[in-house]
Amino acid sequence: MIAVKRETHQIDARGKASGRLASQVAILLMGKNKPTYIQNVDAGEFVEVTNASALKFTGKKIEQKQYKWSAGYPGGLHARSVKSVFEKDPGEVLRRAVYNMLPRNSFRVPRMRRLKITK
């Protein structure tokens, strides 16, 4: 077993674009910022993001982008705009972006547990 030393990174989201911030957070959660990165070892860092309510959206994404999911039944396609999700919980927009940028494997959930987002 490889000994993993984890640090805590604090990132201020004020005025940063959501996608660019999410990719930066995903790299830290995976541990790709370390020279000792190994793909089959979860050696990522803890990340605390503050001021999520001050995220910046470029273009018309806040009105036009939709989060879609299906209930699995005919006619069960649901959609919610980024604006409505952002008004309810600003951190959820960033959380969804980071989640989709992480690799789809068994390390995804433990990595997301190391992400703390505050408004």
WOGINOR-V924522 format. One line per field, one symbol per residue. ss: DSSP state (~ for helix, > for strand, _ for the rest). A space follows every 50 residues. Layout:
# WOGINOR-V924522
ss->???
This chain:
# WOGINOR-V924522
ss->_______>>>>>____>~~~~~~~~~~~~~_______________>>>>> _~~~_>____~~~~_>>>>>______>>>>>~~~~~~~_~~~~~~~~~~~ ~_____~~~~~~~_>>>__
